[in-house]
């Protein structure tokens, strides 16, 4: 199965920036460091360098499963690998394994915004029936006052800062449909991922909608704190 394009984009960003990976083998306390040396979307495979300390190479060669944590510009990424194979890549030893189909993506901010799994696909309908306009987007982060969403393709000419969408809906897990009015605050097309990122501010939502959003943000805040207890940084 081909990894989602946004995950491939994030992994390539880590590779190009030479950001360190921290490797944690299942049931082992010691941590190891490595780097991504290649990502091949067509083959569904990525390669990492030999590990530091070198003891990690022995565990990887034995096929042990491990978790990878990485940071890039304040964004914490985490994913799991069931095992890797030692190979030669460009005449140097490396470890090859399948691209992840799920990655936890968490960005710390001054004011808390919920961390959202990139593959969770929490839908946000952006709609204004009076203008016969409707877009389907997916949640990237969420706060009590607004959210950031992603849309497939280039929507930078369709969504304009300052526009209001009075019949928008958040589809929150275990909550259902939450009706809100949103105002578009900023729009950026990310060509490398072929997706548009938009910042939305909530306006004129009901007290019930606000409570539903607050409860979901609080739930995700607890999950983020749980992850931070395991944080290596």
N, C-alpha and C positions, 0 to 999 in steps of 0.2 A: 504494500500500500504506500503510495506516495505521501511524504510528509507535507503538512500544510505549508503554503508559500510563506506565511509570516514566520514560521519556525525556521525555515531555511534562511530567510533574510536575517533573523537574529543570530543564527549560528555563523553566518558569513561575516556579520559585523564583529563578533568575538574573534574570528580568525584574522580579519584584516587589522584589528586593533592590537593583536597579540595579547589579548587579555588572558590572564592565568585562569586555569580551571583547577578546582579543588576536588580531588577524587576521594570518595569514602566507600570502602568495600563493606558489604553487608557483614555485620557481626564482628567488625574489626575497628578498634578505636583510633588507630593511626591514620593520618591524613596524608595525601600525596598530591603533588602538583604536576600539571601538564599543560599543553597548548593544542588548540585545533590546528592541524596542518593542511587539511583539505576537506571540502564538502562537495559531494557530487549528487545533485538532486535527481539526475536521470537514473543513477544506480541505486539511489536511496541509501547511500553510505557516507559516513564521515570517518576521518582518521585523526587520531591524536598522537602526539610525540611520546617518546619514552618517559617514564615517570620519575619524579624526584620525591623522596629517596628511591633508590633502585629496587628496593624490596617490593614496591608496587608492581614492577614488571613481572615478578614471580606470581603474584596473586592474579594478575590479568591473564598471564599465560596458562594458568590453571582453569581459566574460564569462570572465575568468580564474578558475581554480579556486583554492580557498584552504582553510586549516585554521583552526579556531577553538579557542582555549584559554581556559578560565575557571576561577576559583576561587570557592568558597563555603564559608566556615567550615572551612577546611583540606581541603576536597575538591577535587581537580583533575579537571576534565572536559575532554575533547578529542573533537572530531569533524571530519569533512571535508565540504566542500561543492563540488560540481562546477562551480558558477557561480550567479550571482544576476542578477535583473532590477531595474533602477531604476524605482521607482513613486512615486506620491504617496499618502501615508497620513495621513489627517486633516489635509490641506492642507500637509504637510511631506514633503520628499524622504526616501525610505527604500529599502532593498534587500530584495527578497523572494526566498525560495528554499524548497525542500522541506525538511520536517522530517527530521532524520537517522533512519535505521532502526538505526544502531549508534553507540554512544557509549562511549568509554573513561572509566571511573570509578575514581579512585584516591584513597584516604584515607590520609594519613600518621598514624601513631600512635607513641606512645613505644616500644612493642615492635612489631616488624614484623608486619603482617598483609598477606596477599597482596592485591594489587589484582585485581579481577575485572571483566571486561567485563559490562555490564548485560544484554547480549543473548547472552552465552555459554551461559546455561541449563545450568549444571553441576548436575545433580540430586542432591539429598540426600533419601533416604527415611528418615523418622523413624518407627520401628516398635517396637511392643511386643506381640508375638503373644499373650502371656499375658493381656493386657487387651483383645485384639482391637482395637487402635488402630494406624492407619497414616496418615501424612501425606506428601504429596509437596511438597518445597520446593526452592529454588534458591539456590546459594551466592552470598553477597554479599562475604564476606571469609573468610580462612582463616589460622590460625596453627598451631603445633605442638600447642597445647593446646585449641583450640576453633575455632568458626566462627560466623559470623552468616549467617542464611538469611532468605529471603522466601517467603511463601506467599500465594496469591491469596485475597482476601476477608478477612473478620474471623474469625481463629482465636484471639482473645484469651481466649475462654471455654473453648476446647478444650485448649489447651496451657497448662500451669500451671508456674510456677517450682518447682524441686525435683523434678519428675517425671523418672524415668529411662526411657529407651527402649533396651532391650538388644539389639535386632536392627536397628539403623540401618545404612545403607549410603551411603557417598560414591561417586559415579560420576565418577572423575577421568579426564580425557583422557589417553590413552596409558598409563594404569595399569589402568583397569577398576574392578571392584567392590572397595571397601575396607570391611570390616565393622568397626563400632565400636559401643560403648555411649555414649550421650550423656545428659547431664543438662541440662534446661532451666534457664537462669539468669535470663532476662528475656524478656518478650513485650510488644510495642507494636503496636497497630493504627494504620496511617497512612491516615486516611480519604481524604485528597486523592488517594492512589494506589490506594485500595481493596486494600491488601495489608498483611499482618502481618509484622513483623520480629521474629525470635527469636534470642537468643544461646544457643549450645549449648557445653557443656564436654565434652571427650572423657574417658571413664573406661574403664579396664580393657581397652583395645585391645591386640592382640597386638603383639609386636616387629616382625613383618612389616608390620602396618598402620601402626605408628608410622614405620617407615622410608619407606613409600610416601608418607605425609603430609609428612614432612620433605623428601623429594626434590621433591615438587610445590611446597611452599612456597619452597624454594631456587630452583627454576626461575622462579617468579613474582617472587621478589625480584630476580633478575637482570634480568628484563624491566622491573621498576619502575625499577631503576637506569639502564637504558638510556634510558627515557623521561625520567628526571630530568636526564640529560645535555643533553637538548634543552629542558629546562624554561626558561621565560622569567621565572620569579619567583625 
